Amino acid sequence: MFETTIAGSLPKPEWLAEPEKLWAAWRLEGEALERGKRDASLVWIKEQESAGIDIVTNGEQFREHFVHGFLKHIDGIDWDMITTMGIRDNRYDVDVPTVTRAVKRNASVHGDEVRFCRAHTKNQLKFTLPGPMTICDTIANEHYDSRPEMAMAFAELLNQEARELAALGVDLIQFDEPAFNVFMDEVKDWGIEALHRASAGLSCKTAVHICYGYGIEQNLKWKETLGNEWRQYEEIFPALNASNIDQISLECANSHVPMSVIGLLKDKQVMVGAIDVTSNQVESPEQVAAIIKEACQYVSAEQIMPCTNCGLAPMPKSVASGKLWSLAAGAALARNKL
């Protein structure tokens, strides 16, 4: 009960990339970079184990960007054809690469890093991949007739990758879909269908992570426009509860999400975000336990998996580490009380 995990990313050490910066460029090259990625992953795996996190990740130490880390290995994308595009319904503009022909995956993207991580932990291992809708909202399209058509094309490639990773011993594959909190009608029209294609036939458990984003200025300003209650989840959770996905990850700590929306996920495991990613203040175990207790009013304790709201990548390492320990300690406290 109350198995703990994190949404995915963790800070990169300062010798690997610029600290406290989201999607910072590498400071190493060639073989030194590959060794550095492995060293950083091993540090965080052991930190999670020591803290008591049940389902560990490699902290996304092998990639600069949670979407482009996958896309850079896909044919059909022109990285020199840069397009300025509004992201998350024009919340902010980003220069992105452009799809210019049918996308194709020629080889495994993340297989080597999964082999390394699987060999270095006996805990359950979770791996994150970008979701099809979020990919389409993070890349320009000059080939496909529509965004749903492109999403299904990427979903096929994600499924190829996910099947290989599951065969290598990944216990849980999570698709990151922050775009689900923005394009609610599209989620129901084709987003979940694309997610089903990406997760079809997997031998491991599956999850979808839907949050309100990292604590960057653009996201914080957007949150200020959402009012006293954030009810985006309310529009999509009924459809997700009817989906084939096993687990749903959502943001709860220090947010304006009514905890009652969890009650719409009666048939799922729920990754309850009990760690805030917009503040460097480390939560106490008691604060984490209080969120878990409140969530238990709406779904059974057996369904709840305490988690972080989103990734911890932009935070100081000491803060992220403290939050890991508090997450595990808070879950243990809640477990003992129940």
N, C-alpha and C positions, 0 to 999 in steps of 0.2 A: 504494500500500500504506500502511496505517495512516492513512487519512484521519481527521482529528480533528473533533470537534463537541462541543457541550455539551448537557446534558439539557434546558435551556430557560431558566430564569429567571436574571436578573442583578440586582444591587442597583440600586435607583432612587436618583438623585441627591437630596441633601438638600433641594434647592429644589422637588422634585417630590413627595416623600413623606418621612415620618419615616424616617431611616436606620436600618439594622440591625434593622428590625422586619418580621416576616413579615406580609404583607397589610395594610400601613399605609394609612391614608386619604390621599387627595390633599390637597396644600397649595395647589393652584390650582383655578380654576373657569373654566367657559365656554371661550372661544377661547384664553385663556392656557393652560388645561390641555391643549388639543389641540396647541398649539405645543410645550408642554413635553414631551409624550409623544414627539413627532417628534424633538425635539432630543435627548432621552435615548436614543432608539433609534439615532439616527445616531452618537452618541458611542460606543455599545457595538458597533455594526457595525464602525466604523473601528478600535476597539480590538482586536476579534477578528481583523480583517484584518492589522493590524500585528503581532499576536502570532504569526500563522501558522495560525490556525484555518481549516480548509478549508471546513466547512459551517457557516455563521453563522446566528444567530437574532437577533431584535430584543430578546432578553432579557426578553420579556413586559412591556415598558415601558408598553404600552397598557392593561394590566389590573391590578386590585388583587389578584385571586384567580384561581388557575389554573383553577378550575371556574366560579365565579360570573361571571368575565369573559365567558364565553359565555352563561351562563344569563340574565343580566340583559337580554338582547335577545330572549328567547323568551317568546311568549305562553303562558298557561296556568299561570303561576307567580305566586302571591300573595306579594309581598315584605313585606306588612304582617301576614300570618298566619305568625307566627314559632313554630317548633316546636323544642323542645330534644330533640336526638337524639344517640344514641351513634354515634360515627364509628369506622370501622375495627374493627368487632366490639366496640364499647363501650370502645375504648382511651381515648377522652376524649369529653366532651359538648360540643356546639356548638349555638348557636341558628341555625337554618337556615330559609329560606323553604319554602313548601309548594306542591306541585302540586295544583291544585284542579279542573283541567279538561284536556282533551286538549291536549298541547303543540303549538306551531306556530311555525315560523320564517317571518316575513313578508319579511325582507330580509337581505342579506349582513351578517354580524356583523363580520368582520375584513378585508373586501375593501380598504377604504381604506388600512389600515396595511400590507397586503401590497403594494399598488401603490407606496406610499412606499418601503418597504424594497427592493423589487425594483429600483427606479430608482436606488438608492444603493449597490448592490454588484454586482460581477461574479462574486463567489463563488457557490457553491451556497447556496441559501436553504432553511432548515428552518423549519417552523411547527408549534407544538404546540397540540393540542386535548385537552380532557378526554375520557377514555374513557367509554363508556356505563355500565360497572359502577361506576366511581368517581363518576360523576354521581349514580347512584342511591344511593350511600352518603354523599352530601353534600347531599341534599335530601329533605324529607319528602314522603310520598305520601298524598293524600286523594282520588285519582281512579282510578288503575289497580288492577286486581285483584291484581297481583303485581309484584314487583320485576323479573322477567324481561320482563314485558309493558311496563313503563315503560322498561326499558333498550332494547328494540327501537324504541320510539317516539323516544327520544332519538338512537339510532343512525341513524335515517332523517334526522333534522335535521342531525346531524353529517356525514352523507354529502353532503347538499345543499351544506353549507358547504365541505367538503373538495374537492368537485368544482370549485367556483368558484375556490377558492384555487389549485388545481393549474393551472387554465386561465390564471390571472394570473401564472404563472411560478414557483410554489413547487416546489422539486425533491424535497422530502421532507416528508411530513406524519407527525408523531408523535402517537400517542394515549397520554396519560398514564394509567396504570392501577395506582397503588399498591395499590388494593383487591385486585388479583390476588395479592398476597402474603399476604392475610388469608383470603379466601374461596376456598380452593383447589378444593374440590369444585364450587362454583358456576362457577368458571372453565371447568371441563371440561363442565359441564352446559349452560351458556348464555352464559358470558362471552365465549368465543371466537366463538360464533355472532353475538353482538351486535357484536363487533369486525369480523367479516367484513361485516356489514351496513353499518357505518360507513365501511369502506374500499372497498366494492364499486365497481368500474369506474374507479378512480382512474388517471390517466395518469402520476402521479409515483410515486416509491418510498414505501413505508409502513414505519412502525416502531411498536413499543409499548415504553413505558418503564415498568419495574417496579422499584421501589426500596423501601428501608426508611424512607423519609421524610426530611424536613428535620431538622436537628439541634435540634429543639425538645424541651423537657423531657419531654413525654408520649411521644415516640418513643424518646428515650434510655432512659427507664424500661422501655418495652416491650422494647427490645433486650436489656436485662439479664435478662429472663425467658426468652430464647431458647436459652440454653445456650452451649456452646463451639463448636457448629457450627450455622449457620443453613441449613436444608435446605428451606425453602419452595419455592425455585426447582426443586428436584428433582421436586416433585410436578406442576408445570405445564409444565416445559420440553418434555417429550415431545409434549404436545398442541400447544404453540406451534410446535414444529419441524415439525409436520404442517400448520400453518395456512397461510393465504395471505399473512401478513404477511412483509415482506422482512427487517426488522431487529429485533433484540431488544436492549433496553438494560437492563443490570443493574449492581448495586452490587458492587464488589470491594475498593476501597482501604480499608484499616483496618477491614475488616468480618470477620465470622466465616463468610463464605460460602466453602465449599470451591471452589477454582478448578476442580476437576474437573467441576463441574456444567455448565461451558461445553461440555463434550464432548457434552451432550445436544442441542446446537444445530448439528449437523453440516451442516445444509442452509441455514443462515441467516448473514447478516452479524451480527456481535455487537459492540454498543457496550459495550466493556469499561470499567467505571467505574474510572478510575485517579486520580481526584481526590476526596479526602474532603471532605464538605460539613458535617461536624460539628466541625471544628477550624479555627482561624484560622492554623494553621501552614501556610506555603506549601511544598508538596512540591518536592523538587529534581528536575531532569530525570532524574537517575539513578534516583530512586525510581519515577517514572512508567515509565521504560524497563524496570525490573525487573518491574513488573506485566504489561506487554505481553509480555515474554519468557516469563513463567510461563504466560500465556494461550496462547501459541503451542504449548505442550505438548499442548493439547487440541483446538484447531481450527487450520486453516491460517492463516498470516500474512495472506493475502489476505482473509480473512473478518473480520479484527479492525479495529474503528474505536475508537481511544482516545477516552474521553468522561469527563464528570464523573459521580459517583455519582447526583447529583440536582441540583436547582437551587442557585444560589449567592445567591439573593435576600437572605437575612438577614445576609450578611457585609459587613464594611467594603469599600468600593470598592477600596481598595489591595490588600486580600487577594484579592478576586475577580480583579482584574487580574493579580496575580502568579501565581495558579493557572492562568489562561489561558495565560500565557507558558510556564509550566513544562510544561503539557500538550502544547503544540506542540513545545517543545524536547525533551521526553522522547520523543515520537513520532519526531522527526527522529533522535535518538540511536539509538533502536531500529532505525529504518529503515537507518541507516548500518551498524550492526553486522550486519544481515542481508543 
